[in-house]
Amino acid sequence: MAVSMTSSWGSIGGGNVEAVAIERARAQLAAGLAAPELVSCELSGRVSPAFGAQCCGGKVTLLLDPLRPPPAVAIFGVGHIGLELARILGRLDLDLHLIDTRPEMLISERLAVLAGAAASVHLHRVTILPESIVAELPAGAHVLVMTHDHEEDLALCDAALRRADLGSIGLIGSSAKWARFRKRLAHEAGHDAAAIARIKTPIGLPEITGKDPATIAVSVAADLLITLEREGGPT
């Protein structure tokens, strides 16, 4: 039987056992628990059932196993590096969000390299305010900011910091760019030092120093995979 916070599908026979299973499963979901749990129910008049008596005898042990949705990754900016990164991440069981304000970046001919991707690819074609997409991302989504416009990048960093429930936030760019962003995020946007520290820049593994788009994409993907594995995501 599958159980969500509002519905259930299938059955394990009804009665007290099923009601206990649904109640406990929803408690697991509400608490965000990830580990499986065994729950025993005695079918006897000697115990006080929570949801009506069952006297057929014996004991039932239930395995409650939370099913986590695949991790979500949002790439803001699908230029040379963004597209290479999408090609790599597209091979994984992910919800992959691709966002760009330039229509030509998301045309079907350019994205043909993602055909047959294992990831569920979501395209967001926006002409203004790409930061509005940040509000639509699922909780826990990992955000990678790499647009063609530094003002877009700054607005996206600000929007991401205003969501405490997001995963990692990565920003591509130089140390000089980050120094300007850090100052503006603090003085203009009002973020404190602890919030600003949520943004990782530069992104990628420092041991990989190549500057061509494919090398940078591999480095960023490897760094992200380390984060996902720590969370129990795809390997």
N, C-alpha and C positions, 0 to 999 in steps of 0.2 A: 504494500500500500504506500502511496506517495501522499505526503501531507505538506500543505503550505500554511501560511498564517490565516488564510481565509477559506481554503477549500481542501478537499481530499479526493483521491482517485483510487479505486479498488477497495478491497475489504479484507480483513483478517477474521471475519466471522461475526462481527457486530458485538453488541452487548458491552459488558463492563471492560473486557480486555481491549476492545477497539477504542472505547472512549478514553481509557487510560493512555493508550498509545498516542492518540491524537493530542491529548492534553500535554503529555510529556514532550512530544515532538515539537509542539508550538513553543513550549518553554525553552527548548534547545535553540530554536530559531531566534526567539526574542533575545536570548542571552548571547547569541553569536558563537555558540559552542561548535567546535570542529571535530572533536573526538567522538567515536562511536560509543554507545552506552547500552548495556544490557539491563533490561527491566523485567522482573519476575512478577507474575500475577497468579495467585492461588485461586482455583475455582472450587471454593468450598464454603459452606455455610458457617464455618468456624471463624472466618475473617469478615471484617466489615468492609464491603466493597465501596468504592467511591461513586460508582455509577450504576447501581442496581445489582441485585444478587444473582450469582450463577453457582449452581450446586452440582454440576456434572462431575466434579472431582478432578484431581490432578493439578498440575502447575504448568503454566505457559511462560516461557522466557522469550522476550522480544529483543531483537537487535535494532536499535535506532541509530541510523547512520546518516548524519547530515551530508547533503550533497551541495558542495559549494559551486556557485556559478564560475565560469572561466574568468580569469582576470581581464580587466579592461585597460587598454593603453590608447591614449589620444596623442596623435602627432599633429601639432599645429605648424603647418608649413611643409608642403610636399614638393619641395624643390629637389635639387640633385641628391642631397643627403637624405631628405625625408623619404623620397621614393626608394632609395637603396635600403633604408631602414625598414620601410613597409614590406619590401620583398623578403627580408629576413624574418621579420616578425610574423608575416603572413603564413609561414610554415608551421606556426604553433597554434595550439588551441586557445585562442584569445578572442575577445571582442576588440577589434582594431578600428579606431575612429580616425579618419583622415580629414583634416580641415584646412581649407585654403581660401583666401579671398580672391585669388586669381583663377578665373574660370578655366584657363588653358592648362592648369596643373592637374585638374581632375577630369579631363576628357577621357572617354573610353579607350581611345587608341593608346594613350600614355599609360593607362592603368591595366592594359592587357597583360602586363607581366605578373599581375596578381590573379590571373585566371586559375581556377582550381585551388585557390588558397585554402589551407586548413582553418584559418581564422575566419570569423564572421566580420566582414569588412563593411563599415558604415561610412558613407561619404557625406560630408557636410559642406555644401557649396554656399558660401556666404559672401556678400559683397561688402558689408560693413559690420563692425562690431563682432569680430570673431570671438571675443571674450564671452559673448552671450552663450556660446556653446558650452562653456565651462559649467554653467549652471545645469545643463542637461545631462552631464556625464554621471554614470552610476557612482555610488559611494565606493571608495577604495580605488578608483581609476588612477592610473599613473599618467602623468602629463609631461610631454616633451615639447618644449617651446623652441622652434627653429624657423620662424617666418623670415620673409625677405625684408621686413620693416621693423626697425627697432622700437618704434612707438607701439606697434602691434604687440611686440614681445613684452614690453613693459605693461601694457594693459592686461595681457594674459597672465603675467606673473601676479599682478594685483588681484585679478579675479580668482586665481587659484588659491592664493593665500587667504581669501575670504571664505573658503570652504575648508573647514577643519577636518572633514571626512574624506578628503582625497588621499591617495597614496603618495608616492614620490613625485616631486616636481623637479624637472631638469631644464636647464637653460643653456643653449649653445652660445658661445661667444668668447670674447677676449676678457682679460682682467680689467682693461680700461672700461669696457662696456659694463661689466658687473659693478665696478666702483660707482659709475653714474647711476645705475639702476638701484643699487643698495641705498644710495643717498636719497633718491626720489621716492622710493618705496617707504622710507622712514619719514621724510619731511613733508612730502606731498600726499601720500596715501595713508600715513598714520600707522604703519605696521611697526611693531616693536622688534627688537633684535632677535628674540626667540622665534617669531614668526618668519622673519626674513631668512633665518638659518635653515628653514625647511627647503629652500631652493638650493639645488646642487648645481654648481657651475665651476669649472667646465664639466661637461658630461663625458662619460666614457671612462675607459681604463687608462690611467696615466702611463702605464707601461707601453701602450700602443701610441706611437707618436706620428704616424703617417697622416697626411693632410688631404689625400684624395677622398672623394665622397664615399666610395665603397669601404675604405679602411676606417673612416670615421664611423660609418654605420655599423660595421662589425664591432667596433669598440663600444659604441653606445648600447647595442643589443646585448653584448656580453655583460656589461655593467647592469643593465636592467634585468637580465636573467638571474644574476646573483640575488637581486632584490626579490624577484618572484619566487625563487627557490626557498628563500628564507620564509616566505609567506605560505609555502606549500603549493605554489603554482606549478605551471608546466615545466618539465625537465627535458 
